[in-house]
């Protein structure tokens, strides 16, 4: 991609913004971009330092799972992918599912990681659930995430899908193109 050499760290995504004074700047790294947007939205990082720390913890855990998936499986040689994917499905994903379901149940299974307000952690998890379900719902496979098996995790996804702004984004052509590109690149 011709943009990569022009980015701060040689890869995308990047977010280009302009300050109130008119100065342009770039933000690199997906987690930094997500937290920038969460802070700008004003209410996606919790009510105080403690809630923000918990939100960052859950967000980080989900981000680490997806980063591991991409770097270990998607970017590995084709000949190694099946073995890496099997290990991911047997070890990494079940551990994530167990931990997150436990914390979400402890918070009342209300579709939120912390309290009863939408957070960037909720959005991060909800945005990857479909991919994780698709990844683990092959022929002859036992699903790891479902309404029956993980109702608290699914409540996060279902809760976010009720949000009018999120529903509008998912219905947009930009989302469809983005999702189609991801499916084509990652295969799930």
Secondary structure by P-SEA (a helix, b strand, c coil): cccccccccccccccccccccccccccccaaaaaaaaaaaacccccccaaaaaaaaaaaaaaaaaaaaaaaccccccccaaaaaaaaaaacaaaaaaaaaaaaaaaaccccccccccccaaaaaaaaaaaaaaaacccccccccccccccaaaaaaaaaaaacaaaaaaaacaaaaaaaaaaaaaccc
